[in-house]
């Protein structure tokens, strides 16, 4: 091995030890020192565009979620290992190095398994994780003042982790990647000394002499993405009932018009007799590809894949429509934040219109 390559590997190892959260060299060092159970901490890691029915039209959301591991425990274990918190990082490049300036949240508690990122500005915080005499980790959190200009920071010691988290809002239309790192409280390989050993007066070691505080370490870094921050499409036409142009609408050759979303390149039209768009009462168009992802363009498309005049023949009440948007290159389709299930699209709000009561006959 050349001297230059050896130096590069040494610097990488030292950097991973400082960060205590990168996969590869740093994780193998942590595993060899503390028992090697940090591989099983994240499964089913997903980052996806988020949809929320109550969100403002200009809000963009990304859901980051992961399955809880079986080892180490997600629940507090006074005399055993358990997950204390989760560090969540974000960047615009895949497999990025999770440095403090990219830290978006420290989620307290092993049972936390989701994080919702947003375009809304959020306050930062200082967070300390440290073990007490019982071995339980006692986190302390203090919200930063609105005018605080603290710099992001992450300080790691064997019995405490200290953070200054200064999150940055998502930028609508941009594509992001995420990393999640678990913080684990672990007992040392031999947590209790030999109780038969001499202790000055000839007796065994007392319970109060036992080291049960344990050590704070981190598990492997897991990555997810890409996921794009998509706002909800804005509807243009047909107008929303009872506005002018929303009544006596001819379904034959009807053009649906909306404003495209930055970052999205695929759309779908849904039409339903129910504002909640339930299955069995909703028809969906074929997928519409529109490769201009700049957003802000007014477009018009016919409903393809079904005959609206046939589907809603004789229906005289209000009919609802909405537009769904997504980015085809994202790793996962958008997720409904309220139900935590994949729905495939970030939907607009719903507008209503009414069809002609007596549509004209064929020419």
C-alpha positions in Angstrom: 0.0 0.0 0.0 1.4 3.4 -0.9 2.1 5.9 1.8 -0.5 8.3 0.3 -3.2 5.7 0.2 -2.5 4.7 3.8 -2.7 8.3 4.9 -6.1 8.7 3.1 -7.5 5.6 4.9 -6.2 6.8 8.2 -7.8 10.3 7.8 -11.1 8.6 6.7 -11.0 6.4 9.8 -10.3 9.4 12.1 -13.1 11.4 10.4 -15.6 8.6 10.9 -14.7 8.3 14.6 -15.2 12.0 15.0 -18.6 11.9 13.3 -19.4 8.5 14.8 -22.1 8.0 12.2 -20.7 7.0 8.8 -21.0 3.5 7.4 -17.9 1.6 6.4 -14.7 2.2 8.4 -16.4 4.2 11.3 -19.1 1.7 11.8 -16.8 -1.3 11.9 -14.7 0.4 14.5 -17.8 1.1 16.6 -19.0 -2.5 16.1 -15.7 -4.0 17.2 -15.6 -1.9 20.4 -19.2 -2.2 21.5 -20.5 -5.6 20.3 -21.6 -5.1 16.7 -25.4 -4.9 17.0 -25.8 -1.6 15.2 -26.4 -3.1 11.8 -30.0 -4.0 12.6 -31.3 -0.6 13.4 -33.1 0.6 10.3 -35.2 -1.4 7.9 -37.8 -0.3 5.4 -36.3 3.2 5.2 -38.4 5.4 2.9 -38.4 9.1 1.9 -41.3 10.2 -0.2 -43.2 13.4 -1.2 -45.9 14.0 1.4 -49.6 14.7 0.9 -51.8 16.2 3.6 -55.4 17.3 2.8 -55.2 20.2 5.2 -51.9 21.6 3.9 -51.8 25.0 2.3 -51.5 25.0 -1.5 -48.0 26.4 -1.3 -46.7 24.0 1.4 -44.4 21.1 0.3 -43.8 18.1 2.5 -41.5 15.1 2.5 -42.2 12.1 4.8 -39.2 10.1 6.1 -40.0 6.9 7.9 -38.4 3.6 8.9 -39.2 0.4 10.6 -38.2 0.0 14.2 -35.6 -2.7 14.8 -35.8 -5.7 17.1 -32.3 -5.2 18.4 -31.4 -3.0 20.1 -34.7 -2.3 21.9 -36.8 0.7 21.0 -38.0 0.8 24.6 -36.1 2.1 27.6 -34.0 -0.7 29.2 -32.4 0.5 32.5 -29.8 -2.2 32.5 -29.5 -3.0 28.9 -29.1 -1.5 25.4 -31.8 0.6 23.8 -32.2 3.3 21.2 -32.1 6.8 22.7 -32.8 9.0 19.7 -32.6 9.3 15.9 -30.5 11.8 14.0 -32.1 12.9 10.7 -29.9 14.5 8.0 -30.8 16.0 4.6 -28.9 16.9 1.5 -29.4 17.3 -2.3 -26.8 14.6 -3.1 -27.1 10.9 -2.6 -24.7 9.1 -0.1 -23.7 12.5 1.3 -21.5 12.8 4.4 -23.9 13.6 7.4 -22.1 16.6 8.9 -23.8 18.9 11.6 -24.8 21.5 9.0 -27.0 18.9 7.4 -28.7 17.8 10.6 -32.4 18.6 10.5 -33.7 16.9 13.6 -32.8 14.8 16.7 -35.9 12.8 17.5 -36.0 11.8 21.2 -37.0 8.2 21.9 -36.4 4.8 20.3 -40.0 4.5 19.2 -39.9 7.5 17.0 -39.9 6.3 13.4 -41.0 9.1 11.2 -40.0 12.7 10.4 -42.0 15.2 8.3 -39.9 17.8 6.5 -41.5 21.0 5.4 -41.1 24.2 3.6 -42.2 26.0 6.7 -39.5 27.6 8.8 -39.0 25.8 12.2 -37.2 26.8 15.3 -33.9 25.2 16.2 -32.9 23.7 19.5 -30.1 22.6 21.8 -30.3 19.0 22.8 -28.2 17.0 25.3 -28.4 13.2 25.7 -26.6 11.9 28.8 -26.8 8.9 31.1 -27.6 9.1 34.8 -26.6 6.6 37.6 -29.4 4.2 36.7 -28.2 4.0 33.1 -31.3 5.7 31.8 -30.7 8.5 29.3 -32.1 11.8 30.4 -32.5 14.1 27.4 -32.7 17.9 27.8 -34.0 20.2 25.1 -34.1 24.0 24.9 -35.7 25.8 21.9 -33.5 28.4 20.3 -34.8 32.0 20.3 -36.2 33.4 17.1 -33.3 35.7 16.7 -30.7 33.1 17.7 -27.7 32.9 15.3 -26.3 29.7 16.7 -24.3 27.5 14.3 -25.1 23.8 13.9 -23.0 21.5 16.1 -22.6 17.9 17.2 -20.3 17.0 20.1 -19.9 13.3 21.0 -18.5 11.9 24.3 -18.8 8.4 25.7 -21.6 9.4 28.2 -23.2 12.3 26.4 -24.1 13.7 23.0 -24.7 17.4 22.6 -26.4 19.1 19.6 -27.2 22.5 18.2 -29.9 21.8 15.6 -30.6 24.6 13.1 -33.0 23.1 10.5 -33.5 24.7 7.1 -36.8 24.7 5.3 -37.3 22.6 2.2 -37.2 24.4 -1.2 -40.3 23.5 -3.2 -39.4 21.7 -6.4 -36.0 20.4 -5.2 -35.1 16.8 -4.8 -33.6 15.6 -1.6 -31.9 12.6 0.1 -32.0 11.7 3.7 -29.8 9.8 6.2 -30.9 8.5 9.6 -28.5 7.5 12.4 -29.7 5.9 15.7 -28.1 6.9 19.0 -27.8 3.8 21.2 -27.2 3.4 24.9 -25.1 0.3 25.4 -23.7 -1.5 28.5 -20.1 -2.4 28.2 -19.3 -6.0 27.4 -18.9 -6.7 31.1 -21.2 -4.2 32.8 -20.7 -5.3 36.4 -17.3 -6.0 38.1 -16.6 -9.3 39.8 -18.6 -9.3 43.1 -16.1 -11.7 44.6 -13.2 -9.3 44.3 -11.6 -7.8 47.3 -12.8 -4.3 48.2 -10.4 -3.0 50.8 -12.2 -4.5 53.8 -12.3 -8.0 52.3 -15.9 -7.9 51.2 -17.3 -8.1 47.7 -18.1 -5.1 45.4 -21.2 -3.3 46.5 -24.1 -2.6 44.2 -23.3 1.2 44.2 -19.8 0.4 42.8 -21.3 -1.3 39.7 -21.0 0.6 36.5 -24.4 0.6 35.0 -24.3 3.9 33.2 -23.2 2.4 29.9 -21.9 4.2 26.9 -23.6 6.2 24.1 -22.7 5.0 20.6 -24.3 5.3 17.1 -25.5 2.7 14.7 -25.0 2.6 10.9 -26.0 5.4 8.7 -28.9 4.5 6.4 -29.8 6.5 3.3 -33.1 7.1 1.5 -34.2 9.1 -1.5 -34.6 10.7 -3.9 -37.8 12.5 -2.7 -39.0 15.7 -4.2 -40.7 18.6 -2.3 -43.9 19.1 -4.2 -46.6 21.7 -3.6 -50.2 21.0 -4.4 -51.3 21.8 -8.0 -53.5 24.9 -8.4 -56.7 24.3 -10.4 -57.9 26.8 -13.0 -60.8 25.4 -15.0 -63.6 24.3 -14.9 -64.4 26.9 -12.3 -65.4 25.9 -8.8 -69.2 25.6 -8.3 -71.1 28.0 -8.1 -68.7 30.4 -9.8 -69.4 31.4 -13.4 -68.4 28.7 -15.8 -69.0 25.8 -13.3 -72.5 25.0 -14.5 -73.9 23.4 -17.6 -70.5 22.0 -18.4 -70.3 19.9 -21.5 -68.3 16.7 -20.7 -67.5 16.0 -24.3 -64.0 17.2 -25.1 -63.8 18.9 -21.7 -60.4 20.5 -21.0 -59.1 20.4 -17.5 -56.7 23.3 -16.8 -54.2 23.7 -13.9 -50.9 25.2 -13.0 -48.0 22.8 -13.1 -45.9 22.1 -10.0 -42.1 22.7 -9.8 -40.3 19.4 -9.7 -43.2 17.3 -11.0 -43.2 15.6 -14.4 -46.3 13.4 -14.2 -50.0 14.3 -13.5 -53.3 12.6 -13.2 -57.0 13.8 -13.3 -59.5 12.4 -10.9 -63.3 13.0 -11.2 -65.8 11.8 -8.6 -69.3 12.2 -7.2 -67.8 12.5 -3.7 -65.4 15.2 -2.5 -63.3 12.5 -0.7 -62.7 10.6 -4.0 -63.5 7.1 -2.7 -62.9 4.0 -4.8 -66.0 3.0 -6.7 -67.2 6.6 -7.1 -64.1 8.0 -8.8 -62.6 7.7 -12.3 -59.0 8.4 -13.0 -57.4 9.5 -16.3 -54.4 8.0 -17.9 -51.1 9.3 -16.6 -50.1 12.6 -18.2 -46.4 13.1 -18.7 -45.2 16.8 -18.8 -41.5 17.0 -18.8 -41.1 20.7 -18.2 -40.5 20.5 -14.4 -40.0 24.3 -13.9 -43.6 24.7 -12.7 -45.9 27.7 -12.9 -47.2 26.8 -16.4 -50.9 26.7 -17.2 -51.7 23.5 -19.1 -54.9 22.0 -20.4 -55.6 18.3 -21.0 -58.6 16.2 -21.9 -59.6 13.3 -19.7 -58.2 10.2 -21.4 -58.9 6.7 -20.3 -62.6 7.0 -19.7 -65.7 8.6 -21.2 -66.9 11.2 -18.7 -70.2 11.7 -20.5 -70.9 8.0 -20.1 -69.5 7.7 -16.6 -71.7 10.5 -15.2 -74.7 10.2 -17.5 -77.9 11.4 -15.7 -76.0 12.7 -12.7 -77.3 16.2 -11.8 -75.5 16.9 -8.6 -72.0 18.5 -8.2 -69.1 16.6 -9.6 -65.7 17.0 -8.1 -62.3 17.0 -9.8 -58.7 17.3 -8.6 -55.1 17.0 -10.0 -52.4 14.7 -8.7 -48.7 15.4 -9.3 -45.5 13.4 -8.8 -41.9 13.1 -9.9 -41.4 9.8 -11.8 -37.7 9.5 -10.8 -38.4 9.6 -7.0 -37.6 6.3 -5.2 -41.2 6.1 -3.7 -44.6 7.5 -4.7 -46.2 10.1 -2.5 -47.5 9.1 0.9 -50.7 10.4 2.7 -49.4 11.7 6.0 -52.7 11.2 7.8 -52.9 7.5 7.0 -49.2 6.7 6.4 -50.1 4.9 3.2 -48.8 5.3 -0.3 -51.4 7.1 -2.5 -49.3 7.7 -5.5 -49.8 11.5 -6.0 -49.7 14.9 -4.3 -53.3 16.1 -4.9 -54.7 19.5 -5.3 -57.8 20.6 -3.4 -61.1 19.6 -5.0 -63.2 21.9 -7.2 -66.8 21.1 -8.2 -68.8 21.6 -11.4 -72.2 20.6 -12.7 -72.9 18.9 -16.1 -75.4 20.1 -18.7 -78.9 18.9 -17.7 -79.7 18.2 -21.3 -76.5 17.6 -23.2 -76.9 18.1 -27.0 -77.4 15.1 -29.2 -75.0 13.9 -31.8 -74.6 16.1 -34.9 
